[in-house]
Amino acid sequence: LEAARRPVSQWNWLIGGLVVAFAMPFVFADVLGLPRDLYYGLYMVSVAVLVAAWVRTSRFDVRAALRRRWLLAVSLGVASGGLLSFMVFRTEDATPHPHGVDLAAAVAWRGVLYGVTDGVLLSVFPILAVFAAFAGRPILRRLRGKLAVGALALGMSLAFTAVYHLGYPEFRGEMLRKPVAGDVVWSAPTLLTLNPLGAPIAHAGLHVSAVLHSYDT
C-alpha cells in the first residue's frame, strides 16, 4: 500500500494524464477531424480507463472521498455551475440549437456526460493525485502545509486545463485564457472539500449552458 502511494508514483500518473489530456483532442479532433460526438465518446472512454487505473493502482478510497463533506461539495458545485452558466450567457454569442429529442440528447451527451468527464480529468484527477502524493506526510498536518499542497494541486489542475485545450487549434492563442480562468471556478468545489463530486457538477453546468446558448461554438 505504501509503495503504491509513494510520491513518485503519483507524479508518474500525473505526467501520463497530461499526455492523455493533450493527445486526445490533438489526435482525434485536430489531426483526424473525427465527428464531434464520436470524438466525445472516445474521450470519455479514455478518461474513464485512465482514472479507473489510477484508482486501482493507488488504492484510492472512492467511497470515503465521496462521503467527505459531500453536502458542501454538492452545494459548491451547484453554485460554481451557476456562476459559469452566467458567464456563458453574458460573454458568448447565442447560436441556434436543435429542439425536442435532439436537444435532449445533446444536453445529455455534450452537456452532462462530456461536462462530467472534463471535470474529472481537468480537476478531480490532478487535485486528488497531488494530495495523494503527500498522503501521510507531516506537511498535511499543518495549515500552511495544506495551503501549499492546495496551491500545487490548483496549479496542476490549471496545467491540465491548458494542455487539454491546446490540443484544439482554436485555443492556441488568446482563447486559452478563458478555460484557464474558468478552471479556478470549476475546480474550487473539489479543491476546498477534496470530494470528487463538486468539480464535475460545476463543469456539467458550464457545458449544459453552452449547449443551450452557444450550440454551434
C-alpha positions, 0 to 999 in steps of 0.5 A: 500500500505504501509503495503504491502511494509513494510520491513518485508514483503519483507524479508518474500518473500525473505526467501520463494524464497530461499526455492523455489530456493533450493527445486526445483532442490533438489526435482525434479532433485536430489531426483526424477531424473525427465527428464531434460526438464520436470524438466525445465518446472516445474521450470519455472512454479514455478518461474513464480507463485512465482514472479507473487505473489510477484508482486501482493502482493507488488504492484510492478510497472512492467511497470515503472521498465521496462521503467527505463533506459531500453536502458542501461539495454538492452545494459548491458545485451547484453554485460554481455551475451557476456562476459559469452558466452566467458567464456563458450567457453574458460573454458568448454569442447565442447560436441556434440549437436543435429542439425536442429529442435532439436537444435532449440528447445533446444536453445529455451527451455534450452537456452532462456526460462530456461536462462530467468527464472534463471535470474529472480529468481537468480537476478531480484527477490532478487535485486528488493525485497531488494530495495523494502524493503527500498522503501521510506526510507531516506537511498535511498536518499543518495549515500552511502545509495544506495551503501549499499542497492546495496551491500545487494541486490548483496549479496542476489542475490549471496545467491540465486545463491548458494542455487539454485545450491546446490540443484544439487549434482554436485555443492556441492563442488568446482563447486559452485564457478563458478555460484557464480562468474558468478552471479556478471556478470549476475546480474550487468545489473539489479543491476546498472539500477534496470530494470528487463530486463538486468539480464535475457538477460545476463543469456539467453546468458550464457545458449544459449552458453552452449547449443551450446558448452557444450550440454551434461554438 
